[in-house]
């Protein structure tokens, strides 16, 4: 019997998915192991301070990125012959915005943070903002659906970073060394992405800057900047508010639950990154095929994430107890709630990818600004009353408000909202049609 032939596109997609998943599993496992080792060594308060520093800088990082990553991937998928001009222009813009962002962190740190040692930690970690400009190389590999060398870089970073942090624990060094190691992690990625591009693609010297393209990219990415700023605020502001309104020890406990919840997010992220070039191609060539693929994309992603959330919720006690230990057992009820955030994230990421593919990101910031304002207001009300559990409920409400409900309020996104309702109600049925994502002609 003749074996069925697998198309080259399908082989490439399957290989890309395999690399992406294996890389993410290694990376997340490494991050979890590091988190467990570091948290047990530092304790609740010091671990809370470390996460406070990370969250503070993360809120500013979005301004350095300026929403350019998604636009670069989209433009390269549409115009592969212009890669040098697109990458070069994007890199120049990101470097400018990263420099401005670093200065903004400097001033904000001294204005908003009273503790001198935490100020020092923030300024050290802020160096990663400049190093992250090299993600333009990573974005190119994503645009051509070729994750192998990106994954190899990230696995190497994970293993080296793990070794360094274990050494820091064995040497019983203070927190500042762990902050410095985070910056070193970013440096390893910067070097790895750049070297992979130079070895497998071309010389970075061929990158060129185009003024007209720069104006176009900024206009296209500005709505995503506003959207990204809102997203990062309502994903990180809770940790800053807990640290300021309660204390750093409670933040340390809450951060443990967040760590496990964030591990789940790799599923919708990997699916979105892998499928996005296919969606762009289908949208340009065949409207009917795009509708079918986008529906299956959303339904399958949401169904898979719901199963993951349910399993995490049911196993939250042993997950926390046997990893971070009894000192962080207060994270169990928080994790039980936060585990379902991945479902809202799946709805948000899939709908966001459709908005970008359809070129309708003009209003995308509105839905995330609604979520951001809701997050801040609800946290101000619930954290003083219910502590870190209140922050967990706010995180769930916010992601569904911004990623789903807000789509109904925006006329041009309403068709996506109806797809989201279908995904929630009967989306699991499309699990049977997942092959169509990889079998388009």
C-alpha positions in Angstrom: 0.0 0.0 0.0 1.4 3.4 -1.0 2.2 5.7 1.9 0.5 9.1 1.8 2.8 11.9 0.7 3.4 14.8 3.1 3.8 18.1 1.4 7.0 20.2 2.0 4.9 22.9 3.7 3.4 20.4 6.0 6.8 18.9 6.8 8.2 22.3 7.5 5.2 23.2 9.8 5.5 20.0 11.7 9.2 20.4 12.2 8.7 24.0 13.3 6.1 22.9 15.8 8.3 20.1 17.1 11.3 22.5 17.6 9.1 25.2 19.2 7.4 22.8 21.6 10.6 21.0 22.6 12.5 24.3 23.0 9.7 25.8 25.1 9.5 22.7 27.3 13.2 22.8 28.0 13.1 26.6 28.6 10.1 26.4 30.9 11.5 23.4 32.8 14.7 25.3 33.3 12.9 28.4 34.4 10.8 26.4 36.9 13.9 24.5 38.3 15.7 27.8 38.6 12.7 29.4 40.3 12.4 26.6 42.8 16.1 26.6 43.7 16.3 30.4 43.9 13.0 30.8 45.8 13.9 28.2 48.4 17.3 29.9 48.9 16.2 33.5 49.0 12.9 33.0 50.9 9.6 34.8 50.5 10.8 38.4 50.9 13.9 38.3 48.8 12.2 36.3 46.1 9.4 38.9 46.2 11.9 41.7 45.8 13.4 39.9 42.8 10.0 39.6 41.1 9.2 43.2 42.0 12.3 44.3 40.0 11.4 42.1 37.1 7.8 43.4 37.0 9.0 47.1 37.2 11.3 46.8 34.2 8.8 44.6 32.3 6.2 47.4 32.3 8.7 49.6 30.5 10.0 46.9 28.1 6.8 47.3 26.0 7.8 50.9 25.1 11.2 49.6 23.9 9.5 47.0 21.7 7.0 49.6 20.4 4.8 46.7 19.0 7.4 46.3 16.2 7.9 42.5 16.7 4.5 41.4 15.3 4.6 44.0 12.5 8.1 42.8 11.5 7.0 39.2 11.3 3.9 40.2 9.3 5.8 42.4 6.8 8.5 39.8 6.3 5.9 37.1 5.7 4.3 39.3 3.0 7.5 40.7 1.5 10.4 38.2 2.0 12.6 39.9 -0.7 12.7 43.1 1.5 14.0 41.3 4.6 17.3 43.3 4.9 15.4 46.6 4.7 12.7 45.5 7.1 15.0 44.0 9.7 17.5 46.9 9.5 14.8 49.5 9.9 13.1 47.6 12.7 16.4 47.2 14.6 17.2 50.9 14.3 13.8 51.9 15.6 14.0 49.4 18.5 17.5 50.7 19.5 16.1 54.3 19.6 13.1 53.3 21.6 15.1 51.1 24.0 17.5 54.0 24.7 14.6 56.3 25.5 13.0 53.6 27.7 16.2 53.1 29.6 16.3 56.8 30.5 12.6 56.6 31.5 13.3 53.7 33.8 16.2 55.7 35.4 13.9 58.7 36.3 10.9 56.6 37.3 13.0 54.4 39.6 14.2 57.4 41.6 10.8 59.0 41.7 8.7 55.9 42.6 11.0 53.5 44.5 12.2 54.6 48.0 14.4 51.7 48.9 18.0 52.4 47.6 18.9 48.7 47.2 15.8 48.0 45.1 16.7 51.1 43.0 20.1 49.6 42.4 18.6 46.2 41.3 16.2 47.9 38.9 18.9 49.9 37.2 21.1 46.8 36.8 18.2 44.7 35.3 17.2 47.6 33.0 20.3 46.8 30.8 18.3 43.9 29.4 16.0 46.4 27.7 18.9 47.4 25.4 20.0 43.8 24.8 16.5 42.7 23.8 16.7 44.8 20.5 18.5 41.8 19.0 15.1 40.0 18.9 14.8 41.2 15.3 17.0 38.2 14.4 14.6 35.9 16.2 11.6 37.5 14.5 13.1 36.7 11.1 13.3 33.0 11.9 9.7 33.1 13.1 8.6 34.8 9.8 10.1 32.0 7.7 8.7 29.3 10.1 12.2 28.1 11.0 12.5 27.7 14.8 15.4 25.3 15.0 18.2 27.8 15.6 16.1 30.0 17.8 15.3 27.0 20.0 19.0 25.9 20.1 19.9 29.4 21.3 17.2 29.4 24.0 18.1 25.9 25.2 21.8 26.9 25.5 20.8 30.0 27.4 18.6 28.0 29.7 21.3 25.4 30.6 24.0 28.0 31.1 21.7 30.2 33.1 20.7 27.2 35.3 24.3 26.3 35.9 25.2 29.9 37.0 22.2 30.2 39.4 23.0 26.9 41.0 26.5 28.1 41.5 25.3 31.3 43.1 23.2 29.4 45.5 26.1 27.0 46.4 28.3 30.0 47.0 25.5 31.6 49.1 25.8 35.0 47.3 23.4 37.9 47.9 20.4 38.9 45.8 22.3 41.4 43.6 24.2 38.5 42.0 20.9 36.9 40.9 19.8 40.2 39.4 23.1 40.4 37.4 22.6 36.8 36.3 19.2 37.8 34.7 21.0 40.4 32.6 23.6 37.8 31.6 20.7 35.6 30.4 19.6 38.4 28.1 23.2 38.8 26.9 23.4 35.2 26.0 20.2 35.4 24.0 21.4 38.5 22.2 24.6 36.8 21.2 22.9 33.6 20.2 20.2 35.1 18.1 22.7 37.3 16.2 25.2 34.5 15.6 22.4 32.2 14.4 21.3 34.8 11.9 24.8 35.4 10.7 25.6 31.6 10.3 22.3 30.5 8.7 20.8 33.5 7.0 23.2 36.3 6.1 25.4 39.1 7.4 23.9 41.8 9.6 25.9 44.3 7.6 23.4 44.0 4.8 20.7 45.4 7.1 19.6 48.8 5.8 17.6 51.7 7.2 14.8 53.2 5.1 13.2 56.4 6.4 9.8 55.9 4.6 9.6 52.3 5.8 10.4 53.5 9.4 7.5 55.9 9.3 5.2 53.1 7.9 6.4 50.7 10.6 5.8 53.2 13.4 2.3 54.0 12.2 1.5 50.3 11.9 2.9 49.4 15.3 1.7 52.4 17.3 -1.8 50.8 18.0 0.1 47.6 19.1 2.3 49.7 21.4 -0.8 51.1 23.2 -2.3 47.6 23.3 1.0 46.0 24.5 1.4 48.7 27.2 -2.1 48.0 28.5 -1.4 44.2 28.4 1.9 44.4 30.2 0.4 46.7 32.8 -2.5 44.4 33.7 -0.2 41.4 33.6 2.4 43.0 35.9 0.8 45.8 37.9 -0.7 43.3 40.3 2.7 42.3 41.5 3.9 45.9 42.0 0.6 46.7 43.8 1.0 43.7 46.1 4.6 44.6 46.8 3.6 48.2 47.7 0.2 47.7 49.3 0.9 44.5 51.3 4.6 43.5 51.5 7.3 41.7 49.5 6.8 38.4 51.3 3.2 38.1 50.1 4.5 39.1 46.6 6.9 36.2 46.8 4.1 33.8 47.5 1.9 35.3 44.8 4.9 35.1 42.3 5.1 31.3 42.8 1.5 31.0 41.6 2.2 33.4 38.7 5.2 31.3 37.7 3.1 28.2 37.2 0.3 30.1 35.5 2.7 31.7 33.1 4.1 28.2 32.2 0.8 27.4 30.6 0.9 30.4 28.3 3.5 28.8 26.1 0.7 26.7 24.5 -1.3 29.5 22.9 1.9 31.4 22.2 3.5 28.5 20.3 0.4 27.7 18.3 -0.1 31.4 17.4 3.6 31.9 16.3 3.5 28.7 14.2 0.1 29.3 12.6 0.4 33.0 12.0 2.4 32.8 8.7 -0.2 30.3 7.4 -3.0 32.6 8.3 -1.4 35.6 6.5 -0.9 33.5 3.4 -4.5 32.2 3.5 -5.9 35.6 4.1 -4.1 36.9 1.0 -5.1 34.1 -1.3 -8.5 32.5 -0.2 -11.1 34.2 2.1 -13.0 30.9 2.6 -9.9 29.0 3.6 -8.8 31.8 5.9 -12.2 31.7 7.7 -11.9 27.9 8.1 -8.3 28.0 9.4 -8.9 30.9 11.7 -11.9 29.2 13.3 -10.0 25.9 13.8 -7.0 27.9 15.1 -9.1 29.6 17.8 -11.3 26.6 18.7 -8.4 24.1 19.1 -6.3 26.6 21.1 -9.1 27.4 23.5 -10.0 23.7 24.0 -6.5 22.6 24.7 -5.9 25.5 27.1 -9.1 24.7 29.1 -8.0 21.1 29.6 -4.6 22.3 30.8 -6.3 24.8 33.2 -8.5 22.2 34.7 -5.7 19.8 35.3 -3.5 22.5 36.9 -6.4 23.6 39.2 -7.0 20.1 40.4 -3.3 19.4 41.1 -2.5 22.9 42.5 -1.7 21.6 46.1 0.9 18.9 45.1 2.3 21.2 42.4 3.2 23.8 45.0 4.0 21.6 47.9 6.4 19.3 46.1 8.3 22.1 44.3 8.6 25.3 46.2 7.8 23.7 49.6 5.7 24.4 52.7 7.0 28.0 53.0 5.1 28.9 49.8 1.9 26.8 50.4 -0.1 29.9 50.5 0.2 30.0 46.7 -2.2 27.0 46.3 -5.5 28.8 46.3 -4.0 31.6 44.1 -2.8 29.0 41.6 -6.3 27.3 41.6 -7.7 30.6 40.4 -4.9 31.7 38.1 -4.8 28.4 36.3 -7.8 29.4 34.3 -6.1 32.6 33.0 -4.7 30.6 30.2 -8.2 30.2 28.7 -8.6 33.9 28.6 -5.1 34.3 27.2 -5.9 31.8 24.5 -9.0 33.8 23.5 -7.0 37.0 23.6 -4.0 35.7 21.6 -5.9 34.0 18.9 -8.2 37.0 18.4 -5.2 39.3 18.5 -3.5 37.3 15.8 -6.6 37.5 13.6 -6.8 41.3 14.1 -3.1 41.7 13.0 -3.6 39.3 10.0 -6.6 41.2 8.8 -4.8 44.6 9.3 -7.4 45.9 11.7 -5.1 46.7 14.7 -6.2 50.4 14.5 -8.6 49.8 17.4 -6.8 47.0 19.2 -5.5 49.3 21.9 -9.1 50.2 23.0 -9.8 46.7 24.2 -6.6 46.4 26.2 -6.9 49.9 27.7 -10.4 48.9 29.0 -8.7 45.8 30.5 -5.9 47.9 32.0 -8.2 50.4 33.6 -10.4 47.5 35.0 -7.3 45.8 36.4 -6.1 48.8 38.3 -9.5 49.8 39.6 -10.4 46.2 40.7 -7.0 45.7 42.3 -7.3 48.9 44.3 -10.6 47.5 45.6 -9.9 43.8 46.1 -6.3 43.6 47.2 -6.9 45.5 50.5 -9.9 43.3 51.2 -8.9 39.8 49.9 -5.1 40.1 49.6 -3.3 38.1 46.9 -6.4 35.9 46.2 -8.2 39.1 45.3 -5.4 39.9 42.8 -5.8 36.5 41.3 -9.6 37.0 40.7 -8.8 40.4 39.1 -6.3 38.7 36.7 -9.0 36.4 35.5 -11.7 39.1 35.1 -9.3 41.4 33.3 -8.1 38.9 30.7 -11.7 38.0 29.7 -12.8 41.7 29.7 -9.9 42.9 27.5 -9.5 39.8 25.3 -13.1 38.8 24.7 -15.9 41.1 25.9 -14.2 44.2 24.5 -14.3 42.7 21.0 -18.1 43.0 21.1 -17.9 46.7 21.9 -15.8 47.4 18.8 -17.9 46.9 15.6 -14.9 45.8 13.4 -14.0 43.1 15.9 -17.5 41.8 16.5 -17.2 38.9 14.1 -14.2 37.7 16.1 -16.2 38.0 19.3 -18.8 35.6 17.8 -16.0 33.2 16.9 -14.9 33.4 20.6 -18.3 32.5 21.8 -18.4 29.5 19.5 -14.9 28.5 20.8 -16.1 28.6 24.4 -19.3 26.7 23.7 -18.5 24.1 21.1 -14.9 24.7 20.0 -13.7 21.3 21.3 -15.4 19.8 18.2 -12.7 21.2 16.0 -10.1 19.1 17.8 -11.0 16.6 15.1 -10.1 19.0 12.4 -6.7 20.1 13.7 -4.9 18.6 10.7 -6.4 21.2 8.5 -4.1 23.8 10.1 -1.2 21.9 8.5 -2.8 20.5 5.4 -3.8 23.6 3.4 -2.9 23.8 -0.3 
